[in-house]
Amino acid sequence: MTAEQKAAYIIAQAACMLATLEAMKVENANCESQGRPQAYNSLSFSALSETFGIHHNAALGLFNE
């Protein structure tokens, strides 16, 4: 991949991660409104960058191939 393609990949992954994050927030709000425990905790949110492979070291590694 070219540097531009790598950057586009990271941006696309970030967009997917953001969509997932927003869905998780909505689910937590739904749980709260129904008096149920939250479906996602802070660790769930923290794990998203790892899940989508866009954490700091992964992004640096992609450009240092």
N, CA, C and O atoms as a MOPAC input file, in Angstrom:
PM7 MOZYME 1SCF
protein

 N      0.82800 1    -1.18100 1     0.00000 1
 C      0.00000 1     0.00000 1     0.00000 1
 C      0.87300 1     1.24600 1     0.00000 1
 O      1.94800 1     1.28000 1     0.59900 1
 N      0.39100 1     2.24400 1    -0.67400 1
 C      1.08600 1     3.53000 1    -0.64200 1
 C      0.78800 1     4.22300 1     0.68900 1
 O     -0.10500 1     3.80800 1     1.42700 1
 N      1.53600 1     5.27100 1     0.98500 1
 C      1.29700 1     6.02200 1     2.21600 1
 C     -0.12000 1     6.59600 1     2.23000 1
 O     -0.76100 1     6.63700 1     3.28000 1
 N     -0.60600 1     7.03500 1     1.08500 1
 C     -1.95800 1     7.58300 1     0.99600 1
 C     -3.00700 1     6.50600 1     1.26700 1
 O     -4.00600 1     6.75800 1     1.94100 1
 N     -2.77500 1     5.32000 1     0.74200 1
 C     -3.69500 1     4.21600 1     0.97100 1
 C     -3.69200 1     3.80400 1     2.44700 1
 O     -4.73800 1     3.47300 1     3.00600 1
 N     -2.53300 1     3.82400 1     3.06000 1
 C     -2.44200 1     3.50100 1     4.47900 1
 C     -3.19200 1     4.52800 1     5.31300 1
 O     -3.90400 1     4.17000 1     6.25100 1
 N     -3.03600 1     5.79200 1     4.97700 1
 C     -3.75500 1     6.84700 1     5.69200 1
 C     -5.26000 1     6.69100 1     5.49400 1
 O     -6.03000 1     6.85000 1     6.44200 1
 N     -5.67800 1     6.38300 1     4.28500 1
 C     -7.10300 1     6.18300 1     4.00900 1
 C     -7.64300 1     4.98900 1     4.79200 1
 O     -8.77400 1     5.02500 1     5.27700 1
 N     -6.85000 1     3.94600 1     4.91400 1
 C     -7.24900 1     2.77100 1     5.68600 1
 C     -7.47700 1     3.14400 1     7.14800 1
 O     -8.48300 1     2.75600 1     7.74100 1
 N     -6.55100 1     3.89200 1     7.72100 1
 C     -6.68500 1     4.30200 1     9.11900 1
 C     -7.91600 1     5.18300 1     9.30300 1
 O     -8.64800 1     5.03100 1    10.28100 1
 N     -8.14400 1     6.09200 1     8.37800 1
 C     -9.31700 1     6.96900 1     8.46000 1
 C    -10.60100 1     6.14800 1     8.35700 1
 O    -11.55500 1     6.39400 1     9.09500 1
 N    -10.62800 1     5.18200 1     7.45400 1
 C    -11.81800 1     4.33100 1     7.31100 1
 C    -12.05000 1     3.50800 1     8.57400 1
 O    -13.18700 1     3.37700 1     9.02800 1
 N    -10.99600 1     2.95900 1     9.13600 1
 C    -11.12400 1     2.18600 1    10.37500 1
 C    -11.59900 1     3.08100 1    11.51500 1
 O    -12.40400 1     2.65700 1    12.34500 1
 N    -11.10800 1     4.30500 1    11.55800 1
 C    -11.53800 1     5.24500 1    12.60000 1
 C    -13.02500 1     5.56200 1    12.45000 1
 O    -13.73700 1     5.68100 1    13.44600 1
 N    -13.48800 1     5.69600 1    11.22300 1
 C    -14.91400 1     5.96400 1    10.98900 1
 C    -15.76200 1     4.77700 1    11.44200 1
 O    -16.81700 1     4.96100 1    12.04900 1
 N    -15.30700 1     3.57400 1    11.15200 1
 C    -16.02500 1     2.37600 1    11.59900 1
 C    -16.03100 1     2.28800 1    13.11800 1
 O    -17.04200 1     1.93700 1    13.72600 1
 N    -14.89200 1     2.61000 1    13.72600 1
 C    -14.80100 1     2.58200 1    15.17200 1
 C    -15.74800 1     3.61000 1    15.78300 1
 O    -16.40500 1     3.32600 1    16.78400 1
 N    -15.82400 1     4.79200 1    15.19500 1
 C    -16.70800 1     5.83700 1    15.70300 1
 C    -18.16900 1     5.40800 1    15.60500 1
 O    -18.94800 1     5.66400 1    16.52300 1
 N    -18.54600 1     4.76600 1    14.51500 1
 C    -19.92000 1     4.27600 1    14.36900 1
 C    -20.22600 1     3.23900 1    15.44900 1
 O    -21.30900 1     3.25000 1    16.03500 1
 N    -19.28800 1     2.35900 1    15.70600 1
 C    -19.46500 1     1.35600 1    16.75600 1
 C    -19.56700 1     2.01300 1    18.12400 1
 O    -20.41900 1     1.64400 1    18.93300 1
 N    -18.70400 1     2.98000 1    18.38100 1
 C    -18.72600 1     3.69800 1    19.64800 1
 C    -20.07400 1     4.37900 1    19.86700 1
 O    -20.63000 1     4.31200 1    20.96400 1
 N    -20.59900 1     5.02700 1    18.84500 1
 C    -21.88800 1     5.70900 1    18.97900 1
 C    -23.01100 1     4.70300 1    19.22900 1
 O    -23.91500 1     4.97400 1    20.01900 1
 N    -22.96600 1     3.56100 1    18.57300 1
 C    -23.97700 1     2.51900 1    18.80900 1
 C    -23.89400 1     2.00300 1    20.24800 1
 O    -24.91900 1     1.73700 1    20.87700 1
 N    -22.68100 1     1.86500 1    20.75900 1
 C    -22.50300 1     1.42700 1    22.14200 1
 C    -23.07600 1     2.45800 1    23.11600 1
 O    -23.70500 1     2.09300 1    24.10900 1
 N    -22.86000 1     3.73500 1    22.83400 1
 C    -23.40200 1     4.80000 1    23.67900 1
 C    -24.92800 1     4.78300 1    23.67900 1
 O    -25.55800 1     4.94900 1    24.72400 1
 N    -25.51600 1     4.58100 1    22.50700 1
 C    -26.96900 1     4.51500 1    22.40700 1
 C    -27.49600 1     3.32600 1    23.19900 1
 O    -28.49200 1     3.44700 1    23.91200 1
 N    -26.84400 1     2.19600 1    23.07900 1
 C    -27.27300 1     1.00800 1    23.82500 1
 C    -27.19200 1     1.25200 1    25.32600 1
 O    -28.09300 1     0.86400 1    26.06900 1
 N    -26.12600 1     1.88800 1    25.77100 1
 C    -26.01500 1     2.20600 1    27.19600 1
 C    -27.13400 1     3.15700 1    27.63100 1
 O    -27.68300 1     2.99800 1    28.72100 1
 N    -27.47300 1     4.12600 1    26.81100 1
 C    -28.56300 1     5.04700 1    27.13800 1
 C    -29.89400 1     4.30400 1    27.20400 1
 O    -30.71900 1     4.57200 1    28.07700 1
 N    -30.09700 1     3.37100 1    26.27700 1
 C    -31.32400 1     2.56200 1    26.30100 1
 C    -31.39800 1     1.73600 1    27.57900 1
 O    -32.45100 1     1.65500 1    28.21000 1
 N    -30.30000 1     1.13500 1    27.95300 1
 C    -30.26300 1     0.34500 1    29.18900 1
 C    -30.59700 1     1.22700 1    30.39000 1
 O    -31.38100 1     0.84600 1    31.25900 1
 N    -29.98900 1     2.40800 1    30.42100 1
 C    -30.22300 1     3.32400 1    31.53400 1
 C    -31.69400 1     3.73300 1    31.61000 1
 O    -32.26700 1     3.79100 1    32.69800 1
 N    -32.30000 1     4.01500 1    30.46500 1
 C    -33.70100 1     4.44800 1    30.46600 1
 C    -34.64500 1     3.33300 1    30.89300 1
 O    -35.75800 1     3.59700 1    31.34800 1
 N    -34.20300 1     2.08800 1    30.74700 1
 C    -35.02500 1     0.94000 1    31.12900 1
 C    -34.65600 1     0.39300 1    32.50400 1
 O    -35.19400 1    -0.62300 1    32.94500 1
 N    -33.72600 1     1.08300 1    33.18000 1
 C    -33.33900 1     0.66600 1    34.51900 1
 C    -32.47000 1    -0.57700 1    34.55500 1
 O    -32.36700 1    -1.23600 1    35.59000 1
 N    -31.84600 1    -0.90100 1    33.43900 1
 C    -30.95100 1    -2.06900 1    33.37400 1
 C    -29.50900 1    -1.60600 1    33.50400 1
 O    -29.21000 1    -0.43400 1    33.27300 1
 N    -28.60900 1    -2.51800 1    33.87200 1
 C    -27.18800 1    -2.15100 1    33.90100 1
 C    -26.68900 1    -1.83300 1    32.49100 1
 O    -27.20400 1    -2.35200 1    31.50100 1
 N    -25.68900 1    -0.98000 1    32.42600 1
 C    -25.13900 1    -0.62400 1    31.12000 1
 C    -24.55000 1    -1.85100 1    30.43000 1
 O    -23.93700 1    -2.70700 1    31.06700 1
 N    -24.74600 1    -1.91400 1    29.13200 1
 C    -24.24300 1    -3.03600 1    28.34000 1
 C    -22.73200 1    -2.95500 1    28.15600 1
 O    -22.06800 1    -3.98500 1    28.03400 1
 N    -22.18300 1    -1.74300 1    28.13600 1
 C    -20.75900 1    -1.53900 1    27.87500 1
 C    -20.14800 1    -0.71100 1    28.99500 1
 O    -20.73500 1     0.27200 1    29.44700 1
 N    -18.96100 1    -1.12000 1    29.43800 1
 C    -18.24100 1    -0.36700 1    30.46700 1
 C    -17.05400 1     0.34800 1    29.84000 1
 O    -16.83500 1     0.27300 1    28.63100 1
 N    -16.29900 1     1.03400 1    30.66800 1
 C    -15.17400 1     1.81900 1    30.14200 1
 C    -14.14000 1     0.94500 1    29.44000 1
 O    -13.50500 1     1.39300 1    28.48500 1
 N    -13.96100 1    -0.28000 1    29.89100 1
 C    -13.00100 1    -1.18000 1    29.22800 1
 C    -13.47300 1    -1.53400 1    27.81400 1
 O    -12.66200 1    -1.68300 1    26.90000 1
 N    -14.77700 1    -1.66500 1    27.65000 1
 C    -15.32500 1    -1.94700 1    26.31800 1
 C    -14.99800 1    -0.81900 1    25.35100 1
 O    -14.63500 1    -1.05500 1    24.19900 1
 N    -15.13300 1     0.40700 1    25.83700 1
 C    -14.82300 1     1.55600 1    24.98800 1
 C    -13.32500 1     1.66000 1    24.72600 1
 O    -12.90700 1     1.97800 1    23.61300 1
 N    -12.52800 1     1.39400 1    25.74000 1
 C    -11.06700 1     1.46400 1    25.59500 1
 C    -10.54500 1     0.42600 1    24.60600 1
 O     -9.53600 1     0.66000 1    23.93900 1
 N    -11.21300 1    -0.70200 1    24.50800 1
 C    -10.75600 1    -1.78900 1    23.63800 1
 C    -11.02800 1    -1.53300 1    22.16000 1
 O    -10.51700 1    -2.25900 1    21.30800 1
 N    -11.81500 1    -0.52300 1    21.84400 1
 C    -12.19000 1    -0.30400 1    20.44500 1
 C    -10.99800 1    -0.05400 1    19.53200 1
 O    -10.95400 1    -0.58600 1    18.42200 1
 N    -10.03400 1     0.74000 1    19.97300 1
 C     -8.89400 1     1.02900 1    19.09900 1
 C     -8.09500 1    -0.23800 1    18.80200 1
 O     -7.54700 1    -0.39000 1    17.71000 1
 N     -8.03200 1    -1.13500 1    19.76600 1
 C     -7.35400 1    -2.42400 1    19.54600 1
 C     -8.17400 1    -3.29300 1    18.59300 1
 O     -7.62700 1    -3.92100 1    17.68600 1
 N     -9.47100 1    -3.32100 1    18.80500 1
 C    -10.36100 1    -4.12200 1    17.96400 1
 C    -10.26300 1    -3.71400 1    16.49600 1
 O    -10.25900 1    -4.56200 1    15.60300 1
 N    -10.18500 1    -2.41500 1    16.26200 1
 C    -10.12300 1    -1.92400 1    14.88900 1
 C     -8.68800 1    -1.75900 1    14.38800 1
 O     -8.47600 1    -1.34300 1    13.25000 1
 N     -7.71900 1    -2.07500 1    15.21600 1
 C     -6.32700 1    -2.05000 1    14.79300 1
 C     -5.78800 1    -0.67700 1    14.47600 1
 O     -4.95700 1    -0.52200 1    13.58000 1
 N     -6.25400 1     0.32400 1    15.20600 1
 C     -5.78900 1     1.68100 1    14.91400 1
 C     -5.19700 1     2.35600 1    16.14700 1
 O     -5.13400 1     3.58300 1    16.22900 1
 N     -4.77000 1     1.54800 1    17.09000 1
 C     -4.09900 1     2.14600 1    18.24900 1
 C     -2.74300 1     2.69500 1    17.80200 1
 O     -2.30600 1     2.45000 1    16.67700 1
 N     -2.10100 1     3.42200 1    18.67100 1
 C     -0.86800 1     4.14300 1    18.34200 1
 C      0.18000 1     3.24200 1    17.68100 1
 O      0.67000 1     3.56100 1    16.59800 1
 N      0.52100 1     2.13400 1    18.31600 1
 C      1.57300 1     1.27600 1    17.78100 1
 C      1.17500 1     0.62500 1    16.45600 1
 O      2.01900 1     0.43600 1    15.58000 1
 N     -0.09100 1     0.28700 1    16.30800 1
 C     -0.53500 1    -0.31700 1    15.05000 1
 C     -0.42800 1     0.69100 1    13.90400 1
 O      0.00500 1     0.34900 1    12.80300 1
 N     -0.82300 1     1.92300 1    14.17100 1
 C     -0.75500 1     2.94900 1    13.13300 1
 C      0.70300 1     3.22700 1    12.76000 1
 O      1.03100 1     3.33200 1    11.57800 1
 N      1.57200 1     3.34600 1    13.75500 1
 C      2.98800 1     3.55300 1    13.46400 1
 C      3.57800 1     2.36700 1    12.70800 1
 O      4.36100 1     2.54200 1    11.77400 1
 N      3.20400 1     1.17600 1    13.11400 1
 C      3.69500 1    -0.03100 1    12.45700 1
 C      3.27300 1    -0.10400 1    10.99300 1
 O      4.02800 1    -0.57700 1    10.14400 1
 N      2.09400 1     0.35500 1    10.71300 1
 C      1.60600 1     0.34300 1     9.33700 1
 C      2.47200 1     1.21400 1     8.44800 1
 O      2.73100 1     0.86200 1     7.29700 1
 N      2.92200 1     2.34400 1     8.96800 1
 C      3.74500 1     3.25500 1     8.17000 1
 C      5.22300 1     2.89600 1     8.18900 1
 O      5.99900 1     3.41300 1     7.38600 1
 N      5.61300 1     2.02300 1     9.09400 1
 C      7.03000 1     1.62900 1     9.17300 1
 C      7.29800 1     0.28000 1     8.54000 1
 O      8.35400 1    -0.30700 1     8.77400 1
 N      6.36300 1    -0.23100 1     7.73800 1
 C      6.55800 1    -1.53500 1     7.08600 1
 C      7.68400 1    -1.46600 1     6.08200 1
 O      7.99600 1    -2.46500 1     5.43400 1

